[in-house]
Amino acid sequence: MAELLFWPALLLYGEAAVGYLGDVRRPGRAGRAATWGVRLGWLAQTALLAVQAARDNGFPWGTWASSLSLFVWLVVSAYLIWGCRRSYRLLGLGVMPLAAVLLAVARIGGGTGAAEVSRYSSAFLVVHVGLVLAAFAGFTLAAALSALYVWEEARLKTRPATILRRRMPALATLDALALRTVAWSLPLLTLGIAAGLVRLIGRDARFDALIAATVATWLVWTAYVVLRVVAGWAGRRAAYLALAGFALVAVVRLALPATHFA
Amino acid sequence: MRLVLVGTSHHHAPVELRERVALKRDAAQELAARLAADSEEAIVLSTCNRTELYLGSEDAERAEPAAVAALTALEPEVEPALYRLHDRAAAHHLFRVAAGLDSLVPGEGEILGQVRVAHELGVTGPLLDRVFRQALHVGRKVRAETAVAESPTSVSAAAAALAEQVFGGLAARSILLLGAGKVSEQAARNLRSRGAEIALVADSRTARDAIAHQLAAVDVVIASTSSPALVLEAATVAEALRGRRGRPLLLVDLAVPRDLDPAIRDLDGCYLYDIDDLEAIVAETLAGRRLEAQRAETLVAAEAEKFHEWHASLDVVPAIASLRARAEEIRAAELRKADALLGRLDESQRRAVEAVTAQIVNKLLHLPTVRMKQAAAAADGVLYAEAVRHLFGLGEDQR
């Protein structure tokens, strides 16, 4: 059953990525097809996760590969909030290829099939993994919004005659949305890290590279919020900081997890 | 029922001629009522770019001269500038008009409202009601599915669109006007119509300190003074940026020679556009509209084809209805004749006989019905309808 649901999800995410690329060349039908690809792909992946949860009778996303699949679902869920609007289609070009590739990676790592039995309790995994992944999904979306901001800001600076040809979200809107997304995500990461630390201290376990990188990620995003709210950072500087924060998210999510989940 | 259109537009008549046949709302309504007395259905569409009379009549040979007479009565010299279109061509023209494809600026939005008002004021029946409703649908569809109406067509509208690109909604955004030229006034009016407010109108007598103070607060600066030197230096703007806490500032320089220091472009969070930039944007968006207009033409042509199919089917519908009525009459008569035999059947058996005979009639008539509708769309409909009437003796009782 999971097999039957994985392929439609991957194909639809892939279709959405290609559709958004087509929409850049000629806005219209390709963009609409891409948005439907995201919606239907999300439904297929939701069903896939539900089947996994029902079959394993618990929290089946405790391995790095399966948690990657859940992460993709959270990113696409967050994207769907804005992605259905026409002016945000370009955001899909940043989000959907990433979602398709990461879902494929999750599959290769065995994250979309039967889960291994985790040595952690379901409640701890829900709080720790669930919150951290939800926060990372929010940061990913904030980074995509910031990347779109940087691109659009550069266009406004260079003043091409085609500047108004494509309907885009306003700079101020992108800036505000990125801050709002981070403001929602940071408390989730804080709680997720706190849950992990409590368990770490209780078991007298060691800090590993992933924990250190996650704390560094928390520091960067906290700095982002503080600098924006207190020091009045906005615009390009804030967008670059968000992209730096996302680079850390990518390291935490892709480069280091093997040590942590071992 | 035939659709007849007689009219003139900016493509065929100069403004001095168009203004003499232009009709105000009351006059248009009155003329529609007068024409409908002869032609059954009439709508008058009169805007600054066109005056068009749409008539729905059984007799196009009479309706067209009546429409021409109505327009030449307003201005005899208009006759050579009149176009006369019938049926599919008339509907296609109306759909293009509603979509803004026949307008001076492709995709302009005002015309759709004018078509709606004309429809409301006209004397409509099944034909004009259908064609005008479809025209309104086409107008909305073209604007929703193509970008023909999206981009600005003037420097002032381009400035407002840029402001929206930077700030999103312009409600409560503030503008600093440096100088009050005609174009900057239009730009300011455009911004105000979207909710922005004018914080200060400065001229050569306004103190530099006051301008610098406003720079820290406003969102948009529009400059169009006749000053031969720069009015706003980059250093002044850089100083003001410190108090803006990263908020973007859009500066629009409409003056020649320029009022705003080009070095402002290099400042973080400042977006400076001069008159050349805006004119290039307008030229590009007009070209883009024309490109989108080609896509819109395809949509309009498809809708005109749909109208044609519906309109043509009107020719055969009476024949189809008569044929079905005759068949039903025969079926009922034959059942009555067989009543002596059928009387021995119980109720359920009788119902079965009724159902079987009705089914036979329906099956026999299904293909001829479909073929007649197809023939109607291919212009053979009237011939087919005549043939069916002749073969089945339809309508002979009335003769």
Interface residues (C-beta under 8 A of the other chain):
Chain A: P27 G28 E152 L156 K157 R159 A161 T162 I163 L164 R165 R167 M168 P169 A170 L171 A172 T173 G232 W233 A234 G235 R236 R237 A238
Chain B: E145 T146 A147 E150 S151 P152 A158 A161 L162 E164 Q165 V166 F167 G168 R245 G246 R247 P248 R265 D268 G269 Y271 Y273 D277 A280 I281 A283 E284 T285 G288
